[in-house]
Amino acid sequence: MTPQGFVVWFTGLPCSGKSTLAGLLNEALTQRGLRKEILDGDEVRKRLTKGLGFSKEDRDENIRRIAYVAKLLSRNGVIAITAAISPYRALRDEVRQEIGRFVEVHVQCPLDVCIARDVKGHYRRAIAGEITSFTGVSDPYEKPLNPELVVRTDREDPKESLSKVLETLQELNYLANT
């Protein structure tokens, strides 16, 4: 019998720490010998959703494609770890319903801290008007209303946040206690 997979969906502003936490979770699950896969928003846009822009419709389609792959992985016993801004609450709720075994982790971080972390200069360009429809600047980010977990990456170091993720997965009976 194939063990049941599930999806851990990291959502938050750009530069909030989603990819960092996804990578740490991936390492922790590797140490436990579990099958897992990361679907990072930046990587997915280079391959699976290349050609999509940043209009609301294109962002929604991007998230639907990530969700589809995550669902396929999870139903085949793989833990899908997503790290995507996924700014719109209604679409995250739609994805939750579609997938079922879904753990939403809100990677909360104040905008000024995200801006300070931005090594690519996207925020600077968005504030200058060079990038339109940029989440947190010229496009909204709708915080989750009832995520399974909120981590505060401005107050916690990444290992503290990871510990909270692992504890939550254990409490929800997705992972065995170790």
Secondary structure, DSSP 8 states (H G I E B T S, - for coil): -----EEEEEE-STTSSHHHHHHHHHHHHHHTT--EEEEEHHHHHHHTTTT--SSHHHHHHHHHHHHHHHHHHHHTT-EEEEE-----HHHHHHHHHHHSSEEEEEEE--HHHHHHH-TT-HHHHHHTTSS-S-BTTTB-----SS-SEEEETTTS-HHHHHHHHHHHHHHTTSS---
